[in-house]
Amino acid sequence: MIFNTHTHLNSKELYEIHDELIKNALEYNVQKMIVVGFDLESSKLAVEIANKYEFIYASIGICPTEIREDSVIEYEEYEKLLSNPKVVAAGEVGLDYYYETTAKEKQKECLLNFIEMANKHDLPIIIHSRDALLDTLNFLKE
């Protein structure tokens, strides 16, 4: 079985043609997919796509590259999405220190909130980590 565990059919570039891409994937024997959210809007689209197809699931989260010091993260909205039976994970979330403008403390706060929500819903998390491996591992150990 081919299971695509991380697809962004919910991105601006792919959403308009997601039905065609799903059809093509089926022709290549892809039998399951997880559409991964990377911000609130893409998380909602991931759930929408998952609800439309029996063999597609969603993960909801906010990619750390989307987080700024002044970001307002609507955790209540994410919490509602986590209750959907087609949501199988929280994420992608994590730490990304690649850019100089990285809001490290805000990323850590967000990661902690998503870990807590995932635990509450008994779901795994999908971690995004770039140039932050030791901090990510240490954070998860805590």
N, C-alpha and C positions, 0 to 999 in steps of 0.2 A: 504494500500500500504506500502511496506517496501522500504525505501530509505536509502541506506548506504551513509551517508554524508561525510565520511572520511575513504578512503581506500588507501593503498599504493601498488597497483598492479604494480606500477612503480619502486618498490624497487628491488635491486639486487636479493633478495631471491625469489621474486614472479613474476618478469617480464617474465621469461622464461616459466612459466606455467599460465600466466594471462588468456589466452583463456579458459583453463580448469576450472579455478576458476570462471570465469564469467559464464560459462555454469552451474556450480554447484550452483552458486547464483541464477540464473534464476529458477532452479529446486526447490529452496526453496522460491520462490516468491519474490525475490528481484527484483524490477522493475526499480529502478534508482540508480545510483552511482555517486559519485564525487571522482575522483582520484586526490589526493592532492600532489602537488610538494613540495619538501623539499630542493632542490638545483636546479641549472640551468638544469642539465642533467635530473633529475627526473621530472622537470616541462615540458621539451620537450617530455618526454615519456608519461606524463599524457595527453598532448594534442594529441599525436599520438594515444593513446588508445581511447580517447574520439572521435576522428575523425573516428575511425574504427567502433564504435558502436553507434547507434542512441540514446540509453537510458543512455549513460554514458557521464558525463561532467568532466571538468578539473578545477583545481585551481592551480595557479602557485605561487611559493614563495621560500623562503629560511628559513629553521628552524634556530632559533637563536643558536642552538648547533653546527651548521655548520660554524658559523662566528668566525673568529680569528682577532686579531689586524691587521694582514697583509693581510687579505682577500681583494681581488679585486672583487667587485660585479658588474656584467655586467648588469646594470639597463636598458640599451638600448635593450638588448636581452629579458629581462623580459617584457619590454614595448611592443615589437613586439608580444610576445605571448599573452598578454592581449587583443590584437585586434581580436584574433580568436573567432568566435561566440560560440564555445563550451566551452570557458573559462567563468565560472560563478562567480569566486571569486579570490581575491588575497590572497595568504597565502598557506602554513601557515607561518606566520611571528610573531615576538613578542619578548619577553624578557625571558631569562632563566638564572638564577643565581645559578643553582645547583652546577656547577663545579667551582673550584677555579680559573681556567684559563679563566673565562668568560670575554669577551670583551664588557663590559656594554655599553660604549659610541658608539661603532661600531654597536651594536645591536639596540640601539635607533636611530641612523642615518638610518639604514636599515629600521626599522619599519616606520619611518617618510616618507622615499622615497616610500615605498609600499602604505602607506595611501594616499599620493598624487597621485600616479598612479591609485589606485583604484577609488579615487574621480574623476579623469579625465575620467575614463572609466565607471563611474556610477556603480561600482561593490562593493559588500560587501567585508570585509576582514575576514579571518579565523585566530584567534589569538592563539598563543602558549604561555602559561605563566606557568613558574614553579619557585617557590621560588622568585617570583617577582610580586606578586599580587598588592601590593600598588603602586609600580612604574608603572606597566602596566595601572592600573586605572587612576592614575594621568596623565600619558602620554597621554592617550586617551581623558581625559577631556580637556587638553590643545589643 
